């Protein structure tokens, strides 16, 4: 059985606190999620009911105002994981003739314009960004899936400062959140260039990849942001039942963050 989830959306809009006898409305927020979808559209996990997989993803995405999807192998499949009342945008396929994937965005937040791609031959799948309204200001939601092999991964992670500075200031918006599957722990020194550029918060650092038995393996899925320009009050791992999730949905559980305004 899949674990039931608390509605984060309801929690945000109805939250309040009693302070010195007065009722004070909690700061409004939007929820930003990220999920490696394990070759969405290509019958993975092998043998799993794909309709069920898409329904499980859809249920998770319904708790976020925006979800960033990696490993979209068939771009039309993003529409099949879209909750009612949500919208989608999908990048073009990125990669090589032997392996390519797209980045998907599933959202009910307000966005401006279309997907803006980062271009660099140093990245196997260069990131894609979407300008997103937080409630009072825009931020760049940047979707990224790093190379898995050690050498190209190290190269990419050390060049993420270029991704950050590319989006920062674009369309006069300085707030940037890079999210996705980095295939690298958040504490790695390879992130130092990104941190030195100001994007110094990288979280969570909880194990999110799942081994073939459904056990938690590595902390690879994160959000990266500049805390002086972007306010994130918490980052979390989706607490889906890991054995069920690995057998039926993906080899990664998702992550999500509370972006306040």
LINNORHU-V958417 format. One record per residue. N is the residue number from 1. SS is DSSP state (hx for helix, st for strand, lp for the rest). NEAR is the number of other ideal C-beta (glycine too) atoms within 8 Angstrom. D_LAST is the distance of its C-alpha to the last C-alpha in Angstrom with 1 decimal. Layout:
# LINNORHU-V958417
N	SS	NEAR	D_LAST
N	SS	NEAR	D_LAST
This chain:
# LINNORHU-V958417
1	lp	4	35.8
2	lp	9	32.1
3	lp	7	29.9
4	lp	4	27.9
5	lp	7	24.1
6	lp	5	21.7
7	lp	7	19.4
8	hx	11	16.0
9	hx	10	14.8
10	hx	7	16.7
11	hx	9	15.6
12	hx	13	11.9
13	hx	7	12.7
14	hx	6	15.5
15	lp	8	14.5
16	st	8	15.3
17	st	7	17.0
18	st	7	20.1
19	st	6	20.0
20	lp	3	23.4
21	lp	4	24.5
22	st	6	21.5
23	st	6	19.1
24	st	8	15.5
25	st	6	12.8
26	lp	8	10.6
27	lp	6	6.8
28	lp	10	6.1
29	st	10	6.0
30	st	13	8.3
31	st	15	11.4
32	st	16	13.1
33	st	16	16.8
34	st	17	19.9
35	st	16	23.5
36	st	14	26.9
37	st	13	28.8
38	st	11	32.3
39	st	10	34.0
40	st	15	32.7
41	lp	8	35.6
42	lp	7	38.3
43	lp	6	39.4
44	lp	7	37.7
45	lp	12	38.0
46	lp	5	41.6
47	lp	3	43.1
48	lp	12	39.8
49	lp	6	39.4
50	hx	7	37.1
51	hx	6	36.1
52	hx	9	35.0
53	hx	13	33.0
54	hx	11	31.1
55	hx	8	30.5
56	hx	13	29.2
57	hx	13	26.7
58	hx	12	25.7
59	hx	11	25.1
60	hx	15	22.8
61	hx	15	20.9
62	lp	9	20.5
63	lp	12	18.1
64	lp	13	15.6
65	lp	9	13.8
66	st	16	15.3
67	st	14	18.2
68	st	15	20.0
69	st	16	23.7
70	st	15	26.4
71	st	12	30.2
72	st	16	30.3
73	lp	11	34.1
74	lp	8	34.6
75	hx	10	31.9
76	hx	7	32.9
77	hx	12	32.0
78	hx	15	28.2
79	hx	7	28.8
80	hx	8	30.5
81	hx	14	27.5
82	lp	11	25.1
83	lp	10	24.2
84	lp	3	25.1
85	lp	4	22.7
86	lp	11	21.2
87	st	8	22.1
88	st	11	23.3
89	st	11	23.9
90	st	11	26.4
91	lp	12	27.6
92	lp	6	31.3
93	lp	8	33.2
94	st	11	33.1
95	st	8	35.8
96	lp	6	39.5
97	lp	3	42.3
98	lp	3	42.6
99	lp	5	38.9
100	st	10	36.0
101	st	14	32.6
102	st	13	29.7
103	st	18	26.0
104	st	17	24.4
105	st	16	21.0
106	st	15	20.6
107	st	14	17.6
108	lp	8	16.6
109	lp	10	13.4
110	lp	5	14.1
111	st	12	15.7
112	st	8	17.7
113	st	6	21.2
114	st	5	22.9
115	st	11	23.0
116	st	11	23.7
117	st	10	26.0
118	lp	13	26.6
119	lp	4	30.4
120	lp	8	32.4
121	lp	3	35.7
122	lp	6	34.6
123	lp	11	32.3
124	lp	9	33.9
125	lp	12	31.0
126	lp	9	28.8
127	lp	14	25.1
128	st	12	23.5
129	st	14	20.1
130	st	15	18.1
131	st	14	15.6
132	st	14	12.7
133	st	10	10.1
134	lp	12	6.5
135	lp	7	6.4
136	lp	4	6.4
137	lp	9	8.0
138	st	11	10.3
139	st	13	11.1
140	st	15	14.5
141	st	14	15.2
142	st	14	18.7
143	st	18	21.2
144	st	15	24.0
145	st	11	27.2
146	lp	13	29.2
147	lp	11	33.0
148	lp	5	34.6
149	lp	6	37.7
150	hx	5	37.5
151	hx	6	38.6
152	hx	9	36.5
153	hx	13	33.5
154	hx	9	33.9
155	hx	10	34.2
156	hx	13	31.1
157	hx	14	28.9
158	hx	9	30.2
159	lp	12	29.4
160	hx	15	25.7
161	hx	11	25.0
162	hx	8	26.4
163	hx	13	24.0
164	hx	16	21.0
165	hx	9	22.5
166	hx	8	23.5
167	hx	14	20.0
168	lp	13	18.4
169	lp	7	19.0
170	hx	9	20.2
171	hx	7	19.4
172	hx	5	17.9
173	lp	14	14.9
174	lp	8	14.7
175	lp	13	12.0
176	st	17	14.3
177	st	16	14.4
178	st	14	18.0
179	st	15	18.8
180	st	15	22.2
181	st	13	25.5
182	lp	11	26.5
183	lp	8	29.8
184	lp	11	29.4
185	lp	8	28.2
186	lp	12	25.1
187	lp	4	27.3
188	lp	8	29.7
189	hx	4	30.8
190	hx	9	30.5
191	hx	13	26.8
192	hx	8	27.7
193	hx	11	27.6
194	hx	14	24.1
195	hx	10	23.1
196	hx	7	25.1
197	lp	9	23.3
198	lp	10	20.0
199	lp	15	18.7
200	lp	8	19.8
201	st	10	17.8
202	st	12	19.6
203	st	9	19.2
204	lp	12	20.4
205	lp	9	24.1
206	lp	8	25.5
207	lp	8	28.4
208	lp	14	27.4
209	st	11	30.5
210	st	14	33.4
211	lp	10	37.1
212	lp	4	39.7
213	lp	6	40.2
214	lp	11	36.6
215	lp	7	36.0
216	st	9	32.9
217	lp	7	33.9
218	lp	7	31.5
219	lp	11	27.8
220	lp	12	27.1
221	st	16	23.8
222	st	15	20.7
223	st	16	17.4
224	st	13	17.6
225	st	13	15.0
226	lp	14	14.9
227	lp	9	13.1
228	lp	4	13.4
229	lp	10	11.4
230	lp	11	9.1
231	lp	7	7.4
232	st	15	9.2
233	st	7	10.3
234	st	6	13.3
235	st	11	15.7
236	st	8	18.5
237	st	11	21.8
238	lp	11	22.7
239	lp	5	25.5
240	lp	13	27.9
241	lp	8	31.5
242	hx	11	32.4
243	hx	8	36.1
244	hx	12	35.4
245	hx	15	32.5
246	hx	15	34.7
247	hx	8	37.6
248	hx	11	35.9
249	lp	12	32.6
250	lp	13	31.9
251	lp	9	32.8
252	st	13	29.1
253	lp	13	26.7
254	lp	15	23.1
255	st	18	20.0
256	st	14	16.4
257	st	14	13.1
258	st	13	9.9
259	st	14	6.9
260	st	9	3.8
261	lp	11	0.0
